[in-house]
Amino acid sequence: MFLEDVVIKRFLKHIKIDSETGNEKEFYEMLLEELKELGAEVSVDDAGKSNHSNANNIYATFRGNEENEPLVFSCHMDTVKPGKNIETVIENGIIRSKGETILGSDDKSGITALMGSIEEIIKNNENHLTVQFIFTISEENGLNGSKSLDYTKIIGNKCLVLDSSGPIGKIITKAPAQNKITAIIKGRSAHAGLTPEKGISAIMVGTEAISNMKLLRIDEDTTANIGVFEAKGATNIVSENATIVGEIRSLEQYKIEMQTKHMQVCFEEAAHKFGASVNIEVEKMYDAFNIDENDKIVQFVIKHCERIGVKPFVTSSGGGSDANIYNSKGFKSLNLGCGVNNAHSTEEYIEIKDLVDLTKLVYYMIKI
């Protein structure tokens, strides 16, 4: 069962199909075909229209023992860039990209495990839970696929998201909320060589604001960062406009509110000091979640990790995933380690053993 070469073959098939965010169509169509061949009840939505994608979210249900509570699994189909024409190197039990692209194990290791496990169960006509696989689009650009799901299509109220970096056995029960903050600063232009004193530099306003901010690691629960500072112009013109974009994350709602307010005040005070104006927009990207490690769904995962000889451990995450969205919609959800290393970089790799163990873990969670 789950011979390495079979798992590797499936994984390589998945990652060789390009599916950068917004261009998931080919991979989406391949999955639809495979799911239907395996006998799933398959439906899709029209999430692609609102997310600038050429694909949609997939809902695939495999009916099994109806006496047990159904179990939902979720992975995302899209990858970050550069994710086209991926070539791989396999050596010493590790699969990596050649170095010009990502590998795509985020999140195709999870998809490989789902498809490989259910295929094994169906091929051998084994008893199994009723399970639903949800494959989302547009996760990498803000969890937008899961935000656009038709939640009336979901058949269970517990979900396991297979989308965390780190080893098999990692169980994320806590993850932060995230706010996006955008400040558009309006100063006044002037000739930088002739009458600079008549100008108000939007760049100086932005620099003043940022220099007064607490950023990066705020405390054990909270982080903040400025990621974009854009001011187009010429060296002989006092810059009139600047746009600054940042983010705030925290496991605690009151802390994310405090940090967001702190950054707003810094922008406002800097604008007042220089006589500029500033328009600040705050967008809630997703909510935090916190699931007790004694909860049944956590203990369910722990039991099956131990069953396959993998050491489980409960932890928190500094990043968001589709699990944040599911939890905010009332579907209790964990995010599980998928063996991904150096995600979102050309140094990404995965150990073959982790691919096999993840497939085994899913198999034993589904099989009765």
C-alpha positions in Angstrom: 0.0 0.0 0.0 1.2 3.5 -0.9 4.4 2.5 -2.7 6.7 5.4 -2.9 6.8 5.3 -6.7 3.0 5.5 -7.0 2.9 8.5 -4.6 5.8 10.2 -6.4 4.2 9.7 -9.8 0.9 11.3 -8.7 2.7 14.2 -7.0 4.9 14.9 -10.1 1.8 14.8 -12.3 0.2 17.4 -10.1 3.1 19.9 -9.9 3.9 19.7 -13.6 0.5 21.2 -14.4 0.8 25.0 -14.0 -1.7 26.6 -11.6 -0.5 30.0 -10.6 -3.2 32.0 -8.9 -5.8 33.1 -11.5 -4.7 30.4 -13.9 -5.8 27.2 -12.2 -8.0 26.0 -15.1 -5.8 23.1 -16.4 -5.2 21.6 -13.0 -8.9 22.2 -12.1 -10.1 20.3 -15.1 -7.7 17.4 -14.5 -9.0 17.1 -10.9 -12.6 17.2 -12.0 -12.0 14.4 -14.4 -10.2 12.2 -11.8 -12.8 12.8 -9.2 -15.6 11.8 -11.5 -13.7 8.7 -12.6 -13.4 7.7 -8.9 -17.2 8.1 -8.5 -17.5 11.3 -6.5 -20.5 13.5 -6.5 -19.0 16.6 -8.0 -20.2 20.2 -8.2 -18.5 23.5 -8.7 -19.5 27.2 -8.2 -18.8 30.4 -10.1 -16.1 31.8 -7.7 -13.8 32.4 -10.6 -15.8 35.3 -11.9 -15.3 37.4 -8.7 -11.7 36.3 -8.2 -10.2 36.9 -11.7 -9.6 33.2 -12.1 -10.3 30.9 -15.0 -11.4 28.1 -12.6 -13.9 27.6 -9.8 -14.0 25.9 -6.4 -14.6 22.2 -6.4 -16.9 20.2 -4.0 -16.4 16.4 -4.3 -18.3 14.0 -2.0 -17.6 10.3 -1.6 -20.6 8.6 0.1 -19.6 6.0 2.7 -20.9 5.0 6.0 -23.7 7.4 6.8 -23.9 6.4 10.4 -20.7 8.3 11.1 -20.4 12.1 11.0 -19.0 13.2 7.6 -15.5 14.6 7.4 -14.4 17.5 5.2 -10.9 18.0 3.8 -9.7 21.1 2.0 -6.7 22.1 -0.1 -6.1 24.9 -2.5 -5.3 24.5 -6.2 -3.3 27.6 -6.9 0.4 28.2 -6.4 2.5 31.4 -6.0 4.8 32.6 -8.7 7.2 31.6 -10.3 5.2 28.4 -10.9 5.3 27.8 -14.6 7.1 24.9 -16.3 8.3 23.4 -13.0 11.2 21.0 -13.3 12.2 18.8 -10.5 15.3 17.0 -9.0 14.9 13.9 -6.9 17.8 12.8 -4.8 18.5 11.4 -1.3 14.7 11.0 -0.7 13.9 14.6 -1.4 12.0 16.3 -4.3 12.9 19.9 -5.1 12.6 22.3 -7.9 15.7 22.8 -10.1 15.9 26.3 -8.7 14.2 28.5 -11.3 10.7 28.0 -9.9 8.8 27.0 -6.8 8.1 23.3 -6.4 4.3 23.5 -5.8 4.1 21.2 -2.8 2.1 24.1 -1.3 -0.5 22.8 -1.7 -0.2 19.9 -4.1 1.3 17.6 -1.4 -2.1 17.8 0.3 -4.0 17.2 -2.9 -1.8 14.2 -3.7 -2.6 12.7 -0.3 -6.3 13.2 -0.7 -6.5 11.8 -4.2 -4.1 8.9 -3.4 -5.9 7.8 -0.3 -9.4 7.8 -1.7 -8.2 6.0 -4.8 -6.7 3.3 -2.6 -9.9 2.9 -0.6 -12.2 2.8 -3.7 -9.9 0.4 -5.6 -10.0 -2.1 -2.7 -13.7 -1.5 -2.0 -13.0 -0.6 1.6 -15.5 0.8 4.1 -15.0 4.5 4.7 -16.6 7.6 6.2 -18.6 9.9 4.0 -16.0 12.5 3.0 -16.0 15.7 1.1 -13.0 17.2 -0.6 -13.0 20.9 -1.2 -10.5 22.3 -3.6 -10.3 26.1 -3.6 -8.9 28.7 -6.1 -7.2 31.9 -5.2 -5.9 31.1 -1.8 -2.5 32.6 -2.3 -3.8 36.1 -2.9 -5.8 36.5 0.3 -7.8 33.3 0.9 -10.3 34.5 -1.7 -11.5 31.1 -3.0 -12.6 30.0 0.5 -14.2 33.4 1.0 -16.3 32.8 -2.1 -17.4 29.2 -1.3 -21.0 28.3 -1.3 -21.2 27.1 2.2 -24.6 25.4 1.7 -22.7 22.8 -0.4 -20.6 21.7 2.5 -21.9 18.5 4.1 -20.1 18.4 7.4 -19.2 20.9 10.2 -15.6 19.8 10.8 -12.8 20.3 8.3 -9.2 19.4 8.0 -7.2 21.7 5.9 -4.0 20.2 4.5 -1.9 23.3 3.9 0.8 24.0 6.5 4.5 23.9 6.0 6.4 21.7 8.4 6.3 18.0 9.3 3.5 15.5 9.2 2.0 15.5 12.7 1.9 19.3 13.0 -1.6 20.3 14.1 -2.4 24.0 14.0 -5.2 24.9 16.5 -4.5 28.6 16.6 -3.9 31.1 13.9 -4.0 34.9 13.8 -6.4 37.4 12.4 -5.0 39.8 9.8 -5.8 43.4 8.9 -4.5 45.2 5.8 -3.9 48.9 6.2 -3.5 51.3 3.3 -2.6 55.0 3.7 -2.9 57.4 0.7 -1.0 60.6 1.5 -1.7 63.9 -0.2 1.0 66.6 0.0 1.7 69.5 -2.3 4.0 69.5 -5.3 6.6 72.2 -5.9 9.8 72.6 -7.8 12.5 70.9 -5.7 15.3 73.2 -6.9 13.5 76.6 -7.1 10.8 76.6 -4.4 11.0 73.4 -2.3 9.6 75.3 0.8 6.3 75.7 -1.0 5.9 71.9 -1.2 4.7 69.3 1.2 6.6 66.0 0.6 4.3 63.0 0.9 7.4 60.9 1.1 8.6 62.8 4.2 5.1 62.4 5.7 5.2 58.6 5.1 8.7 58.3 6.4 7.8 60.2 9.6 4.8 58.0 10.2 6.7 54.7 9.7 9.6 55.9 11.9 7.2 56.4 14.8 5.5 52.9 14.4 6.1 49.8 16.4 6.7 47.2 13.7 7.7 43.6 13.1 7.4 41.5 16.3 5.2 43.4 18.7 4.7 40.6 21.2 4.3 36.9 21.3 0.8 37.2 19.6 1.2 40.1 17.3 3.2 41.2 14.3 3.1 44.2 12.0 4.8 45.1 8.8 5.0 47.7 6.0 5.2 46.0 2.7 4.7 48.8 0.1 5.8 52.4 -0.1 5.1 53.9 -3.5 5.7 57.5 -4.6 6.1 58.1 -8.3 7.6 61.3 -9.5 10.8 63.1 -10.4 13.8 64.2 -8.4 13.1 67.8 -9.3 9.5 67.7 -7.9 8.5 67.6 -4.3 6.5 64.4 -4.2 2.7 65.2 -3.8 1.4 61.6 -3.5 2.4 58.5 -1.7 0.7 55.1 -1.0 1.8 52.9 1.9 0.4 49.4 2.5 1.0 47.3 5.6 -0.5 44.5 7.6 -1.2 43.6 11.2 -1.6 40.0 12.5 -2.5 38.8 16.0 -3.9 35.8 17.8 -5.9 38.2 20.0 -8.6 40.4 18.6 -8.0 43.3 21.0 -4.3 43.3 20.2 -4.9 43.6 16.4 -7.3 46.4 17.1 -4.7 48.2 19.3 -1.9 47.8 16.7 -4.1 48.9 13.9 -5.2 52.0 15.8 -1.5 52.8 16.7 -0.5 52.7 13.0 -3.5 54.9 12.0 -2.6 57.5 14.6 1.0 57.5 13.4 -0.2 58.3 9.9 -2.6 61.0 11.1 -0.1 62.7 13.3 2.6 62.8 10.6 0.1 64.3 8.1 -0.9 66.9 10.7 2.7 67.8 11.4 3.5 68.5 7.8 0.2 69.9 6.8 -0.7 67.1 4.5 -3.9 65.0 4.3 -4.1 61.2 4.6 -6.9 58.7 3.7 -6.6 55.5 5.7 -8.4 52.3 4.8 -8.4 49.2 7.0 -9.5 45.9 5.5 -10.1 42.8 7.6 -8.6 40.0 5.7 -9.6 37.2 8.0 -10.4 36.3 11.6 -8.3 34.4 14.1 -9.2 30.9 15.4 -8.4 29.0 18.6 -9.5 25.4 19.0 -9.0 23.6 22.4 -6.4 20.8 22.0 -8.8 18.5 23.9 -11.5 19.0 21.2 -12.6 15.8 19.5 -11.3 16.9 16.1 -7.8 17.5 17.5 -7.8 14.2 19.4 -9.0 12.4 16.2 -6.0 13.7 14.3 -3.6 12.9 17.2 -4.9 9.3 17.3 -4.4 8.7 13.6 -0.9 10.3 13.6 0.1 7.9 16.4 -1.5 5.0 14.4 0.9 5.5 11.5 3.9 6.1 13.8 4.1 9.9 13.4 4.6 12.1 16.4 1.8 14.6 16.7 2.2 18.1 18.2 -0.2 20.9 18.6 1.0 24.4 17.8 0.0 27.9 16.6 0.7 29.6 13.3 1.7 33.1 12.4 0.0 32.9 9.0 -3.5 32.5 7.7 -5.0 29.7 5.7 -8.4 28.6 4.5 -8.9 27.2 8.0 -9.3 30.8 9.2 -12.2 31.3 6.8 -13.9 28.0 7.6 -13.8 28.7 11.3 -15.2 32.2 10.9 -18.1 30.6 9.0 -18.8 28.1 11.9 -17.0 25.1 10.4 -14.5 23.9 13.0 -11.3 23.6 11.2 -7.6 22.6 11.8 -4.6 23.2 9.5 -2.3 20.2 9.2 1.4 20.0 8.3 2.0 18.7 4.8 5.8 18.3 4.7 6.4 21.5 2.8 9.8 23.2 3.4 10.8 26.7 2.2 7.3 27.4 0.8 7.0 30.3 -1.6 10.6 30.2 -2.7 12.7 28.6 -5.4 14.4 26.6 -2.5 11.1 24.7 -1.8 11.4 21.0 -1.2 9.6 18.0 0.3 10.7 14.7 1.6 9.3 11.6 -0.1 8.7 10.0 3.3 6.4 12.9 4.3 4.4 12.6 1.1 3.9 8.9 1.8 3.1 9.5 5.5 0.6 12.2 4.7 -1.2 9.9 2.3 -1.3 7.2 4.9 -2.6 9.6 7.5 -5.5 10.7 5.3 -6.2 7.1 4.4 -6.6 5.9 8.0 -8.7 9.0 8.9 -11.1 8.1 6.1 -11.1 4.3 6.3 -13.4 2.6 8.8 
